[in-house]
Amino acid sequence: MKESDLIQKLREADQEAFNIVFEKFKLHVFNTCISYLQHTEEAEEVTQDVFVEIYRSINHYKAEATLSTWIYRISVNKCLDFLRHRKRKKRSGLLINLFKRESSELQIDMPHFNHPGAILENKEKAALLFKVVDKLPDQQKTAFILSQIEDLPQKEIAAVMKLSEKAIESLLQRAKANLRKDLEIFNPGRRK
């Protein structure tokens, strides 16, 4: 089915068309979400939110970008919204703990997770990488995840992020430099 026909059927609330989109994009959306959220249950929750948003927003889709680019954009935005919400909850919890003084030590760590793309022997390295990726500024993190994990070309990343390809190239260079610097902290003897 051509993309334009699929979009038209989605606009008509055709369940079969929605099932086609879900089957075609569910792994891409989930992998994007797990890369951001680093927690399986949260990634599943946000993946569901993405598909609900696709269903609700299809009539606003203007076809300025491909359907996959639009879906990645929704995925990224939902993940960033979820992270902002999580950060607010942590900050709120931190303030409550500070005022109650019940805890002498606050420890806020990312939950342990297994990214589906990580091979068994690389799980430890992948966990470290994702911990460091999580510290990147949002735009660098998005560019890095879409490029290195989702393997999107820079042109599509530029469309997803609504930036120029040159801006994406710059974000990727800064992200890689920041990652190298942060990874050296964890592995100081390994310098190039």
N, C-alpha and C positions, 0 to 999 in steps of 0.2 A: 504494500500500500504506500502510495506517495505521501510525503510528509504533509503536503497541503490538504490532501484528503483526510489524513489522520487528524489533523488540527480541526478541520471542519466537523468531523464526527465527534471529537471531544467537545466542541462548542454545542453540539446537539445533545450532549450528555449521554453519548453512546457508551454503554458499559464495556462492550468488546474493545472499543478503541482505548478506553482507559486501561483495560487489562493489558493490551499490547504495550502501551507506554510504561506501565508498571513493570512488566516482565523485561522490557528492553533496558530500563534505566535503574532498576532497584539496586543492583550491585554497585553501579557507579555512585549513586546517591549515598548508599550505606558506607562505601569506602571513603568518600569525601567526609561524611559525618564522623566516622571513627577516627579519621586522621586529625580532625579538629578536637573532638570531644574526649578521645582516649578512654572511653567507657562504653562498653557494649550496649548496656540497657539504654543509656542516654542517646547513643547513636541510632538505635532502633526507634526510639521515641521521636527523634528529630526527623528520621527518614519518613515516618508516618506523617509528620507535620508537613514535610515537603510535598508529599503526594496529595494531601488535603488541599494545600495551597495551589498546586497545579490544577486540581479540579475546580477550585473556587475562582481562580484567576485566569483561566484559559480565554475568557471573553475579552480580557485586557491585553492578551498577548498580541503584539503588533507585527510579528514576523520580521522585525528589523535584524534579528539574529536567528540562528538555527534553533530548533526546538531543544536540542541538547545543550546549547549555550544558555538558553533561558532557564532550563532545569538546573544547570550548574549554578547559575546566578542565584536562583531561589535557595538551593542547597547551602551555598556559602553564606547567604544572608541569614538563613534560619540558624546555622551553626554559630555565627557571630552574635546573633541575638541571644541564643541560649548561653553562650559563654559570658556575655555581659550580665545576664540574669544570674548566672552562677556566681560571678564575681561580686555582685551586689549582695547576694545571700551570704557569701563568705565574709564580706566586710561587715554585714549586719551581725553575723555570728561572732566575729572577732570583737566588735564593739560590746556585744552582750557579755562575752567572756571577760573583757577588760573591766567592765563595770561590776560584774559579779565577783571577780577575782577568785573564782573557783578553781581555776587551772593555773598552775605556775608556768606551764610551758604550752605554747600553742604550736601545733604542728599541722600545717596545711599542705598535704601532698596530693598529687594526682592519683586517682585510683589505678591499680594495676590492670592492665588490659593486654590482650593479644590481638595485634592487627592482623587481619586475615591474609595480608600480603607477605607477612614475614615468615621466612622458612625457619623451622624449628631451631637450628643451630644459631640463627641470627636474632632470636627473640630478645636476648639481653641487650644487644647492640641497638635493635629497633626501639626498645623501650627507652633507652638513653637518648636516642635521636629524637623521638617524639616528645620527650620531656624538654629537650632543648628547643625544638621547633615551637613548642607551646609558648616559649618566652618571646618569640619574635613579635614585632608589631603586626597588627592585623593584615595590612596590605602585603607585607613581606611573607607572612605565613600563608596567605591565600595564594600568592604567586608560586611559592615553593611547593605547596601541596598539589596545586593543579598541574604544575610542571613535572615535578619529580615523582609524585605518587600516582596521580591520575594520568600522567604522560600526555597531557594536552599540548598541542603546539602553541607557541607564543601568540600567534594570531588569534586563536580561540580564547586563550587566557585574557588577552586584551579585550575581546568582545565581552567575556564574562564580567570582567572588572570595570568595563567602560573606560579603559585607558588606552594610550598608544602603545604600540609594540616596543618602542624605545623606552617607555616608562616601565614596561614589564621587564625588559632586559635589565634595567637599572635596579628594580626591586629584587630580581633574582640574584644579581651580583652582591647587593647589600645583605640579602638573606644568607647567602653562602658565606660571606665574610663573617657575619655575626655567628653563624653556626660553627665555623672553624674556631673562632675565638672562644666560644662557650664550650666546645668539645675539648679544647686544650686544657680547660680548667679541670675537666674530669680525667684527662689523660695527659698530664704535663710532660711526660717523657717523649711523647710522640709529636715532634715538630718537623716540618718539612723545610 
